[in-house]
Amino acid sequence: MIDRPLAVSCGDPAGIGPELLFRALGRREALGLPAFAVLCDPDFLQARADRMGVAVPMQRIDDWTKVETTFARALPVLPLKARFDDCPGEPLSAHATGIVESIDRGVAANLSGEAAALVTLPIAKAPLYEAGFAFPGHTEYLGALAERATGAQVQPVMMLAGPSLRAVPVTIHIPLSAVPGALTAELLEQTIRITERDLRVRFGLSRPRIAVSGLNPHAGESGMMGHEEIDLIAPVLHALRQDGLDIAGPLPADTMFHERARAGYDVAICMYHDQALIAAKALAFDETVNVTLGLPFIRTSPDHGTAFDIAGTGIAREDSFVAALIMAAEMAAGSAS
């Protein structure tokens, strides 16, 4: 149990975020969901519910202390200053201000202690970029907000956590051609240390077993297919083992994710985005959660995108959002599995 509610940022209003909210709310009692409030435009949410022909009780509230009592009977909504048009499947750069406001206020509620964790609904990067958003994605922006608020350096780490795999990419939202240059010994060490610490502190693993992939096919094949494993990855892993971390690797990525291999570790550290996310989403697309490690607050998110192609149709599945809510509450209670 947690003693504070979860904050949910609205995501892109042209996507499936509102539908996920509506469907999860309808299952709150059956699933025993933790209380949450969404930072959004209430009129927009009502318009989307009307468009879909669903009855969703909603209640505007003005502070976080009212979430718990409201949640039992309605969706608590903390209104934004920004307003949204209801245009499912049609992302607008004009919505960027409200999308960012929702994230900012969700982070502020966590840093102030009013909320126990932040669950973010999916955003699309293109309309944000058109409006001048200067960050590659959610993860990097949350890290910048944390740095601004605390004055301390923050290294956000993305982890995809599903029923049978936790996977962490060392480099995230950059072109594949830029990965070798971005992959440094310092970044690799920081990513592994942050992952190991948060698995202990927030997931209750006393000594996490860490498997680390290579960058190249066959983990470089002893230098025949690349030298990053020999020159960069292996020395970092050796030093971390000397510090007492339980680490295997560098391992060939193509043999890391079958069932027998996964039984031997608690988290897979991968060198780039798709190396981690393809495996995570292939194994459990609907149940996997995006978790940001290394922040001074808890953040989870569904592992999928905005799904503009099905927005407004009512067929979106809420499973990953529900899993994100449950994992956020478990992390806040210090009992995440």
TACORGI-V12839 format. One record per residue. N is the residue number from 1. RES is the residue in one letter. PSI is psi as a letter, one per 30 degrees, with the letter a starting at -180 (none if undefined). Layout:
n->N res->RES psi->PSI
n->N res->RES psi->PSI
This chain:
n->1 res->M psi->k
n->2 res->I psi->l
n->3 res->D psi->g
n->4 res->R psi->l
n->5 res->P psi->l
n->6 res->L psi->k
n->7 res->A psi->k
n->8 res->V psi->k
n->9 res->S psi->l
n->10 res->C psi->f
n->11 res->G psi->a
n->12 res->D psi->k
n->13 res->P psi->f
n->14 res->A psi->f
n->15 res->G psi->a
n->16 res->I psi->g
n->17 res->G psi->e
n->18 res->P psi->e
n->19 res->E psi->e
n->20 res->L psi->e
n->21 res->L psi->e
n->22 res->F psi->e
n->23 res->R psi->e
n->24 res->A psi->e
n->25 res->L psi->e
n->26 res->G psi->f
n->27 res->R psi->g
n->28 res->R psi->e
n->29 res->E psi->e
n->30 res->A psi->e
n->31 res->L psi->f
n->32 res->G psi->h
n->33 res->L psi->k
n->34 res->P psi->l
n->35 res->A psi->k
n->36 res->F psi->l
n->37 res->A psi->k
n->38 res->V psi->k
n->39 res->L psi->j
n->40 res->C psi->l
n->41 res->D psi->j
n->42 res->P psi->e
n->43 res->D psi->e
n->44 res->F psi->e
n->45 res->L psi->e
n->46 res->Q psi->e
n->47 res->A psi->e
n->48 res->R psi->e
n->49 res->A psi->e
n->50 res->D psi->e
n->51 res->R psi->e
n->52 res->M psi->f
n->53 res->G psi->h
n->54 res->V psi->k
n->55 res->A psi->j
n->56 res->V psi->j
n->57 res->P psi->k
n->58 res->M psi->l
n->59 res->Q psi->k
n->60 res->R psi->k
n->61 res->I psi->l
n->62 res->D psi->f
n->63 res->D psi->l
n->64 res->W psi->f
n->65 res->T psi->f
n->66 res->K psi->f
n->67 res->V psi->e
n->68 res->E psi->e
n->69 res->T psi->e
n->70 res->T psi->e
n->71 res->F psi->f
n->72 res->A psi->f
n->73 res->R psi->f
n->74 res->A psi->l
n->75 res->L psi->j
n->76 res->P psi->k
n->77 res->V psi->k
n->78 res->L psi->j
n->79 res->P psi->k
n->80 res->L psi->l
n->81 res->K psi->e
n->82 res->A psi->l
n->83 res->R psi->k
n->84 res->F psi->k
n->85 res->D psi->k
n->86 res->D psi->j
n->87 res->C psi->i
n->88 res->P psi->k
n->89 res->G psi->g
n->90 res->E psi->i
n->91 res->P psi->k
n->92 res->L psi->k
n->93 res->S psi->f
n->94 res->A psi->f
n->95 res->H psi->f
n->96 res->A psi->e
n->97 res->T psi->e
n->98 res->G psi->e
n->99 res->I psi->e
n->100 res->V psi->e
n->101 res->E psi->e
n->102 res->S psi->e
n->103 res->I psi->e
n->104 res->D psi->e
n->105 res->R psi->e
n->106 res->G psi->e
n->107 res->V psi->e
n->108 res->A psi->e
n->109 res->A psi->e
n->110 res->N psi->e
n->111 res->L psi->f
n->112 res->S psi->f
n->113 res->G psi->g
n->114 res->E psi->f
n->115 res->A psi->l
n->116 res->A psi->f
n->117 res->A psi->l
n->118 res->L psi->k
n->119 res->V psi->j
n->120 res->T psi->k
n->121 res->L psi->l
n->122 res->P psi->k
n->123 res->I psi->l
n->124 res->A psi->k
n->125 res->K psi->e
n->126 res->A psi->e
n->127 res->P psi->f
n->128 res->L psi->e
n->129 res->Y psi->e
n->130 res->E psi->f
n->131 res->A psi->g
n->132 res->G psi->g
n->133 res->F psi->k
n->134 res->A psi->g
n->135 res->F psi->k
n->136 res->P psi->e
n->137 res->G psi->a
n->138 res->H psi->e
n->139 res->T psi->e
n->140 res->E psi->e
n->141 res->Y psi->e
n->142 res->L psi->e
n->143 res->G psi->e
n->144 res->A psi->e
n->145 res->L psi->e
n->146 res->A psi->e
n->147 res->E psi->e
n->148 res->R psi->e
n->149 res->A psi->e
n->150 res->T psi->f
n->151 res->G psi->g
n->152 res->A psi->l
n->153 res->Q psi->k
n->154 res->V psi->k
n->155 res->Q psi->j
n->156 res->P psi->k
n->157 res->V psi->k
n->158 res->M psi->k
n->159 res->M psi->k
n->160 res->L psi->j
n->161 res->A psi->j
n->162 res->G psi->a
n->163 res->P psi->f
n->164 res->S psi->g
n->165 res->L psi->k
n->166 res->R psi->k
n->167 res->A psi->k
n->168 res->V psi->k
n->169 res->P psi->k
n->170 res->V psi->e
n->171 res->T psi->k
n->172 res->I psi->c
n->173 res->H psi->i
n->174 res->I psi->l
n->175 res->P psi->k
n->176 res->L psi->e
n->177 res->S psi->f
n->178 res->A psi->f
n->179 res->V psi->e
n->180 res->P psi->e
n->181 res->G psi->e
n->182 res->A psi->f
n->183 res->L psi->j
n->184 res->T psi->l
n->185 res->A psi->e
n->186 res->E psi->e
n->187 res->L psi->e
n->188 res->L psi->e
n->189 res->E psi->e
n->190 res->Q psi->e
n->191 res->T psi->e
n->192 res->I psi->e
n->193 res->R psi->e
n->194 res->I psi->e
n->195 res->T psi->e
n->196 res->E psi->e
n->197 res->R psi->e
n->198 res->D psi->e
n->199 res->L psi->e
n->200 res->R psi->e
n->201 res->V psi->e
n->202 res->R psi->f
n->203 res->F psi->f
n->204 res->G psi->g
n->205 res->L psi->j
n->206 res->S psi->e
n->207 res->R psi->i
n->208 res->P psi->k
n->209 res->R psi->k
n->210 res->I psi->k
n->211 res->A psi->k
n->212 res->V psi->k
n->213 res->S psi->l
n->214 res->G psi->l
n->215 res->L psi->e
n->216 res->N psi->l
n->217 res->P psi->k
n->218 res->H psi->g
n->219 res->A psi->h
n->220 res->G psi->f
n->221 res->E psi->h
n->222 res->S psi->h
n->223 res->G psi->f
n->224 res->M psi->f
n->225 res->M psi->g
n->226 res->G psi->l
n->227 res->H psi->f
n->228 res->E psi->e
n->229 res->E psi->e
n->230 res->I psi->e
n->231 res->D psi->f
n->232 res->L psi->e
n->233 res->I psi->e
n->234 res->A psi->e
n->235 res->P psi->e
n->236 res->V psi->e
n->237 res->L psi->e
n->238 res->H psi->e
n->239 res->A psi->e
n->240 res->L psi->e
n->241 res->R psi->e
n->242 res->Q psi->f
n->243 res->D psi->g
n->244 res->G psi->g
n->245 res->L psi->k
n->246 res->D psi->j
n->247 res->I psi->k
n->248 res->A psi->k
n->249 res->G psi->a
n->250 res->P psi->k
n->251 res->L psi->l
n->252 res->P psi->k
n->253 res->A psi->f
n->254 res->D psi->f
n->255 res->T psi->g
n->256 res->M psi->f
n->257 res->F psi->g
n->258 res->H psi->l
n->259 res->E psi->e
n->260 res->R psi->e
n->261 res->A psi->e
n->262 res->R psi->f
n->263 res->A psi->f
n->264 res->G psi->g
n->265 res->Y psi->l
n->266 res->D psi->f
n->267 res->V psi->k
n->268 res->A psi->k
n->269 res->I psi->k
n->270 res->C psi->l
n->271 res->M psi->f
n->272 res->Y psi->l
n->273 res->H psi->d
n->274 res->D psi->f
n->275 res->Q psi->e
n->276 res->A psi->e
n->277 res->L psi->e
n->278 res->I psi->e
n->279 res->A psi->e
n->280 res->A psi->e
n->281 res->K psi->e
n->282 res->A psi->e
n->283 res->L psi->e
n->284 res->A psi->i
n->285 res->F psi->e
n->286 res->D psi->f
n->287 res->E psi->f
n->288 res->T psi->k
n->289 res->V psi->k
n->290 res->N psi->j
n->291 res->V psi->k
n->292 res->T psi->j
n->293 res->L psi->l
n->294 res->G psi->g
n->295 res->L psi->l
n->296 res->P psi->g
n->297 res->F psi->l
n->298 res->I psi->k
n->299 res->R psi->k
n->300 res->T psi->l
n->301 res->S psi->l
n->302 res->P psi->l
n->303 res->D psi->g
n->304 res->H psi->l
n->305 res->G psi->a
n->306 res->T psi->f
n->307 res->A psi->h
n->308 res->F psi->f
n->309 res->D psi->f
n->310 res->I psi->g
n->311 res->A psi->k
n->312 res->G psi->f
n->313 res->T psi->f
n->314 res->G psi->g
n->315 res->I psi->f
n->316 res->A psi->k
n->317 res->R psi->k
n->318 res->E psi->g
n->319 res->D psi->e
n->320 res->S psi->e
n->321 res->F psi->e
n->322 res->V psi->e
n->323 res->A psi->e
n->324 res->A psi->e
n->325 res->L psi->e
n->326 res->I psi->e
n->327 res->M psi->e
n->328 res->A psi->e
n->329 res->A psi->e
n->330 res->E psi->e
n->331 res->M psi->e
n->332 res->A psi->e
n->333 res->A psi->f
n->334 res->G psi->g
n->335 res->S psi->g
n->336 res->A psi->k
n->337 res->S psi->none
